[in-house]
C-alpha cells in the first residue's frame, strides 16, 4: 500500500497531485480539471469535484461557495443513447 489518498477514483488522482498544482499557482477549478482530468471519468465528478473544491478552498482560504463549479460540456453533435450504451452498431 502506497499510503496515497485518491480523490478521483476514475482517473487515480491523488491529494498530493491536486495540492502540488495549487502550490504551483493553479487555483482555477477548470484548469485543474483539464490538467488532472478530474470529473471526466464515468462518475462525471460526483465524488471528486466536491473534494477538490474543499481542497482548493482550504489551500486558498476561500469559502467553498466562492469557488464556481466546473462547467458541464454537452456533446457537439447529439448522440443517441443506444450508441452510448452499445445497443447500436453505428
Secondary structure, 3 states (H helix, E strand, C coil): CCCCCEEECCCCEEHHHHHHHHHCCCCCHHHHHHHHCCCCCCCCCCCHHHHHHHHHHHHHCCCHHHCCCCCCCCCCCCCCHHHHHCCCCC
